Amino acid sequence: MFIDYHTHHARCGHASGSLEEYVLRGIEIGLAQLGLSDHMPLLHVDPATYLPGMAMPMQELPQYVDEAFRLKEQYKEHIDIRVGLEGDYIEGWEAEIERIVRAYPWDYVIGSVHFLGEWDISDSRQLAGWEGKDVLEVYKQYYDAVQKAARTGYYDYIGHVDVIKRFGYRPPQAQWDNEVLALERETLDVIQASGLAMELNASGLRMPVEEMFPSRRILEYAHRIGLPLTIGSDAHQPERLAQYLDQAAALLREVGFTELATFRNRRREMVQL
């Protein structure tokens, strides 16, 4: 089944295109299911003083939901739209996150970690945050946050689980082969124990790391433990909808996956890959 569950549009401030443009593009390329999943508004930093374009303003969230459900109904004869949210996990802000997650009838909520405190590790403007830090310790902090996100019960699947590698920062090879591998497997065990799925996010192929999120070695462990996978392009422009998903699907088949996770009304449904 041709699906794309991870997309962003102009409201988030760092993407382009309207929701309807994504829908029309999805119909054009033959998507069976299109997931709309823009970023949750910022909670723990002041949008007025933080870097611009990080997420949709809080006042836009109801409008995003209303428009997404209107388009879902309007185009139901042409494409199956699933309405979601990429819900940042930020330690210490669990109550605020839960209020947003529970307030709307989402089809699914992606659990993603972008922030370690006020540092967005996925933002190219904030690479100075790595200066003077022990890279392995940053990885430990990151994967600890992912595990805490999985345990909250707020999410349906974990997005781009190893996005910490996005800009190519990685510890020495011996630590990569031992400590980081152990962190990855421990994290996947927590995701599975929490009843969640995980995403293969193809956007890493256009990032400095030039590798999907997650790596093949993580996918192989996910397959070994029976962790369900879904798939997304993380498109920030309509023309990038489904970008690299052919390669992502081929990789999943090589690893041994035969099904994909889809979501409706916060319930997981497996379909043939």
Secondary structure, DSSP 8 states (H G I E B T S, - for coil): --EE--B--GGGSS--S-HHHHHHHHHHHT-SEEEE--B----SS-TTTS-SSSS--GGGHHHHHHHHHHHHHHTTTT-EEEEEEEEE--TT-HHHHHHHHHHS--SEEEEE--EETTEETT-GGGGGGGTT--HHHHHHHHHHHHHHHHHHS--SEE-STTGGGTTS----HHHIIIIIHHHHHHHHHHHHHTT-EEEEEGGGGGSTT-S-BS-HHHHHHHHHHT--EEEE--BSSGGGTTTTHHHHHHHHHHHT--EEEEEETTEEEEEE-
